Amino acid sequence: ATVFLEFWKRRRAVLTYDWDLIDWEDEEEELRPQFEAKYSQVERVNPITGKPEPFQPFPDKLSRLMVSVSGIFFMISLVLTAVFAVVVYRLVAMEQFASFKWYFIKKYWQFATSGTGVCINFMIIMSLNVVYEKVAYLLTDLEHPRTESEWENSFALKMFLFQFVNLNSSIFYIAFFLGRFAGRPGKYNKLFNRWRLEECHPSGCLIDLCLQMGVIMVLKQMWNNFMELGYPLLQNWWSRRKMRRRGQSMETKISLPQWEKDWNLQPMNLHGLMDEYLEMVLQFGFTTIFVAAFPLAPLLALLNNIIEIRLDAYKFVTQWRRPMPARATDIGIWYGILEGIGVLAVITNAFVIAITSDYIPRFVYAYKYGPCTDQGYRQEKCLKGYVNSSLSVFDLSELGMGYSGYCRYRDYRAPPWSSTPYEFTLQFWHVLAARLAFIIVFEHLVFGIKSFIAYLIPDVPKDLCDRMRREKYLVQEMMYEAELEHLQRERKKNGKQYHHEWP
């Protein structure tokens, strides 16, 4: 992710130079008409232009910003409520599938619960996205941004926050909370004293996390491609159908001028390329934040983008009207969001490897409790007995239902015949300490490598630096020659002696 962003900065510098936007500043932008209409009574002198212009007082700006932030937190809480509803569904469905009459469902009840939960969660995500766009638009207009770029940056940040939380809240729940508070046999924690909290699959929580990410990513990419191409195709087909129903013959349609044919195409949405940027940034998050749990995500993203870049070209050329051009020196707030995702990805993957996966428990067992203790980790035989060590013992007679014998469950607890039954063992605390130590070491190491890579790769290519310096040198030479020629003319005019050297 760091290498990608560093090379994007180099590419951005080349594009900015090629389009002659090196010296273009945002201050050259015109004020939004809505801003001028709202604050036309309050003016101050612009320190750049020296001219009076409408001005938004700080108390008014602060109050509007507070209302906007409150709206954002309210919508995020709505997402968390939806995630809680899906969790409750999974608890109810888990109980129903486990007692299902169909043997196949009864045998694979955990996969059935996860699969149906993911599909319901995806439908909730797509439904809330429609609401988020309208709310983000309303909150951004309430802030009254000064220029169009400020409006776009504010709107983009809100849309990203809404959709990021909407897409990833259920994934964070499965990665870091699922099965952590379920309790133990004989003392399970229950929601509303009715439904037992869900546990991870016996093979580990990574299976549930991988299923959740795979289904959401594939379905979302398919839906986005349909909305970007299929929806405009259907709209244009409907428009042509309405024209035919109005009695226009085929000959009349062929004879229409090109500008009228273009006008009959679908207009570009109000937000310009914001949806395209948002889709790519969310995809960037999918391919980096939980890549340790779903390594297939970058490949799926690559295949999707290879197809989508051609679909977008077809859409812009044949289905949409030509968009209005606008100057920009960079991609605006999106670059800061991408850098934030890169930082979050390091932290999240550290927690996934340390907490969600079995890497640390295996590591502790191999070096501290396995057959290779004090000998160093040499080969896989050092993990012999790991599964038995990771399982605790429960006495079935404690249930009071006439059962006898023992059962095993995943945890590090003392056996029922010990002096402190079902208390956490020393191995549990060793694993916990190793997990925390791994998170700290991993984060510092990767952040150090990340910063070193960013330092090594210059933001501007050397050939571009040379071209810019050459251009600056030629401009100085031209100014020198022009000034020299001007002085020579002045001296000839005044009858002074002519010299070739600089005065």
N, C-alpha and C positions, 0 to 999 in steps of 0.2 A: 504493500500500500504506500509506503514511504517513497520507494523508487518511482512508482507510478505518478505520485503527486509532484515529485521533483522534476521529472521529465515533462510533466504537463506545464510547469512553470517555464521551462525552456521553450516549449512549443508556443505558449502564450506570448512570450517575448517576441518570437519570430512573427506571429500573426499580428501583434500590435505594431511592429515595425512595418510589415508589408502593407498594412491598411492605413499607415500614416496617422497613428493614434498615440504616438509616444508622448506628445505634449498636450493631448486633449485632456481636459479636466472636467470633473462632474459639475463644477461650478458653472460651466457653460450651459448646463441644462436649463430649460425654461421651467417656471413654476407651474404646478398643476392648477388648472382652472378652479377646482374645488377648494384648494388652499387659498387662492387669491380671493375667491368669493367669501370665504369664511372669515379671513383676517384682513380684509381690505381697509378696515377702520384703524388698524394698528400697524404702524410703519416704523422702520428704522433704516439707516443707511447701510447698504451692503459694503463691507470693508474691501471686497474685491473690485466691484464695479464703481463704487462711490455714488450709487444712485439709491434713492429710497425704494423700499419694497415691503410687501406685507410681512408681518412678523408674528410668530406664535409665542405668547408669553410662557415662561417656564412653569408657573403653577398650573396653567391650563394643560400644557403638555404632560406634566407629571400626573395630573388627575386622570387624563385620558389613558395614559400608559398603565396606570394601576387598574383601571377598569378592564383594559385589554388583558393584562396578566391574570386577573381574576377569572375572566372568561376562559383563558387557556387552561388554568388549573381545574375549572369546573368540567371542561370537556375531557381532560385527562382522567379525572375521577370517574366520569361516565364510562371510559374505556375499562378502567379497573373494575367497575361494577359489572360490566359485560364479561370480563374474564372470570370474576367470581361466580357469575351465573353458569358459565361453561364448566367451572370446577364442580358446582353442585350437580349439574347434569351428569358429569362423569361419575360422581359418587353414586347417583341413582342408577345410572346405566350399568355400572360395575356390578351392582347387586342383582339387577335383572338378567344380565347376560350370564352371570355365574350360575343362575338357576334356570337357564333356558332349556327348553325341551329338545331343540335341535342340537345334536351332539357336537357338530362342527363349531357352532357358536359357543357352546358350553366349554369346549376344550380350549379355544383361543379367545376367551372372553376379554383378556387384557388388550389384545390387538383390536378386537371389535369396539371396545370402549374408546381406545385412542383414535381409531379411524373415524368413527362417527363424531367424536368430539372435535377433531380437526376440521371436518367438513362443516359442522355447525359454526365453529369459530371463524372459518373463512367467510361464510355467509354474513355473519355479524360484522366482520371487517369491511366487506364491500358495501354493506348497508350504511355503516357509520361514515365511510369515506364520502358519501354523498352529502351527509349532514355537515361534515368537517369543512368542506369547501365553502359552503354558504356561511358558516359561522366565521371562518377565517376572513372571508371577504367583508363581512359586516364589521368585525373587530378592526381590520386594517383601515377601512373607511372612517371608523370612529376616531382613529388616531390622527387623521388628517396629515399624512406625510407631505413634506414640502415639494419634492420632485418625484418624477415617475420612477426613477431608480430606487429611491427610498421606499416608495410604495411596494415595488416588486420585491425588494429585500425583506421588508416586514411581512408581506404576504407569504413569501417562500419559507421564511423561518417558521411561521405558524403552521403551514401545511406540512412541513417536515416533522415538526414536533408531534402534531396530531397523528400523522400516518405512521411515524416511527413507533410511537407508543402503541398504536393500534395493532401494528403488525407484530411487534416483538414482545409485548407484555405476556402473552401466553407462552412464548418460547422461554422467556426469563423464568416464568413460574415452573415450567417443566425442568429447566436446567438446574435451578438452585433451591426450589422449595418442595417439589414433588417428592414425597416419601421421607422428608426430613423430620416431620412432626407426627408420623403415623403411630408412634408408640411401639409396644411390643406385645406378643401374645399374652393374653390374660389381662392386659392393661392398654387396650387400644384407645386412641383418642378419636372421638366422634363429633361430627358436626351436628349441632342442634340436638345432641344426645340421641341421634337416630342413625346417621350414616357414618360408617367407618371411613376415615381419611384414606385416600388412595395411596398405594405404594408403587414403586418402580417395578418394571419387569424383572423377573429373577436374573436375567442376564445383565441387568444394570439400567441406569436411567438414560444412557446414551442412545439406546434403541428408541425410546419414546421421543427423545429430542430430535433424532435423525428423521423419524417419521413425521413429526410435526413440521420441521423445516422443509422437508422434501415436498410434502403435499401443498403447503402454502406457497412455496416458491414456484412450483410447476403450474398450479392453478392460477396464480396471480399473473404469471407471464402470458399464459394462454388468454386470460381475460383482457389484459392490456393490449395484446396484439389484435384481438377482436374489436375492441373499442376504438383502436387507432385506425384500423383499415376497414373492418367489416361494417361498422356503424356508418362511416361516411359513404360507403358503397350503397348501403340500403337507403340512406337519405337522398343521394343523387338519383337512385333508381325511382324513388317515390316522386321526386321533383319532375323527372322526365315523364312519369306516368300521368301526373297532374297536367302537364303541358299538353300531352296527347289528348287527354279527356276534354281539354278546352277547345279542341278542334284544330290544333295546329298540325299541319301535314308534315310528312317527312321532308318534302322539298323545302318548305319554309324553314324548318329547323337547320337544314344544311346551309341555307343561304344566310343564316345569322352571322353577324360580324364576330370576330374572335373575342372582342371585349365583352360581348353579351353572353357568349358561351362561358367565358370565365366567370361572369357574374352569377350564372346559374349554378356554379359549384358551391360547395359548403364553405362558409366563412371560417377563418381560423378563430380558435377560442379567444376569449378576452385576455387570457393570461400569457399569450404568446407561447414561447418554448418552455414555460414553467413546468408543465406536465412532463415534458421530455426530460428535463433536468431532474425533476423529483423522482421519476421512475429509475433513472440511472443511479442517483444517490442512494435510494432505498436498496437497489440491487447491489451496490457497492457495500452497503452494510451487511446484507445477507452473505456476501462472499468473504467477509473479513471478520465479523464479530463472533460468529459461531463456527468458523471454518474447522476448528479442531473436532467438532462433533459431526459436521457434515462436509467432508472434504470434496464431495461431488459438486458442491455449489458453484465454484468457479467454472467448472466445465459446462454446467447447465447455463450459466450466465453467458459464457462465450458463444455457445451454440445459439442461444436466444438472440444475442446481439448481431451475429452474422446474418440471421434471418431478418431481424427487425430493421437493420440499416437499409436493406433493399425495400422493405415494406414502407419505411418512412419516405424513401426517395419516390416511390410510386405514389404515395399519398400526397406529398407536397406538389408533385408535378401534375397529377391527373384528377385528384379528388378535392383538393382545397384551393381556395383563391390564394393568390400570391400574397404573402404576409408583408406588412409594412416594415421597412428596414429601420434599424435604430443603432446608434453608435454605442460602443462599449469597449473598454480597455481590457476587461477580464470577464469572468463568469459571475462576478458579484459575490454575494454571500455564500454561494455554493462551495467555493473553495474552502472557506472557514469551516463549513459543515463537514466536508470531506476530511479535513485535518482532525476535527473533533471525533469523527468515526474511527480514524486511525488510532487515536489515543484510547478510545473506548474499547477497540478490538484487542489491544494488548491486555488491558485489565480483564476483559471478559474471558478471553482464551486462557489466561492464567487461572481464573476461577474454575473454568470448565475442566481443564486438565487436573487441577488439584482436588476439586470437590465432586464434580459429576462423574469423572472417569475413575477406574480402579488403578490408575498408574501409581499413585502414592501408596495405597495399601499394599500393592505388590512389592514396591520398592522397600518399604519398611519390613515386610515379612522376609524378603530375600536377605537383607543385611542384618536383621535383628533376631528373627524367630525361626528362620528356615534352616535347612541342613547345611547351608554354607555360612553360618554365622561366624564372624571373625576370620573368614577366609577370603572375603572379597567375592563380588558377583562374577562368576565365570561363565555359566551356561544356564539353560532352562531348568536343569535339575534342581537349581536353587529354589525354584517355586514349588517343588514337590510338597504336597500337604497344605497348599495355600487355601484351597476351597474349604477344607475342614477347619482351618484356623479362622476363616472369616465367618463361620457359622456358630451361633450360640445355641444353647440347649434350653428347652422349656418342658416342664413336667405337666403332662396332660391331665393328671389327677387334680390339679389345682382348678380346673374349670368347673368341677362339681357336676359333671354330666355323665359320670360312669366310665369315662375313658381312663386308660392306663398306658404307661410307656412315656416315651419322650419324642419331641419333634424338634427340628432344626430350623433356624431362621437367620437371616442376614443381620448381624450386629456383633458388637464386641461387648458382651455382657457376661457376668459371672454365672456359673451353673447354679441350679437350685440347691445343690448340696453344699455349696460353699458357705462361709461365715457371713458374707454379704451377698445374698442371692439377687441376681438381675441388676446388680450395680455395674457401672462401666469398668472394664478392666484396664490394666496399665497399657495394653496394646492400643486401646482406643485413644488414650491421651498421647501416645507416641505418634499415632497416625495423624491426629489433629495438629500436633506441633509440627510434624513434617509438612503437612498441607500449608500451614501458615508460612513456614520458612520458604517453601517452594514458591508461593505467591510473591513474597517480597523479593527473592533472588531473581525469579523469572522476569518480573516487571522491571526491576532496575537494569538487568542485563539487556533486555529487548529495547527498553527506552534508550539505553546508552548506544546500542547498535543503530537504532533509529536516528538519533541525533548525529552520529558519526556519518551515516550515509547522507543525511541532509547537508552536512558540512562539506562532504567530498564533491557532491554534484553541484556545480555552479548554476545559478538561476538563469544566466544568459549565456548562450553558446559563444565560444571564442570568435568564430567567424562573424557572428552578428556584432560582437563588440568591436571588431576591427572595421566592419562596415560603418558602424555608427561613428567611430572615431575618424574614419576617412571622410565621412560626410561633414562632420564638424570642422575638420581641417579645411575642406574645400569651401565651406561657407566663410570661414575666417579669411581665406585667400581672396575670395570674391569681394568681401568687405574691404580688405586692404587695397585691392586693385581699384575698386570703385572710389574709395577715399583719396587714393593717390591721383587718380584721373581728375577728380573734382578739384584738388589743390593745384594741379598743373594748369587747369583751365583758369582758375582764379589768378594765378601768377601771370599767365599770358595776358589776361584781361587787364591786370594792373601794371603791366610792363616790367615785371620783375624778371630776374634771370631764371632760366629753366634748369632744374636739376632732376636727376633720376633717383636720388636717394630719398629716404623718408625724412620729412622735415623735423 
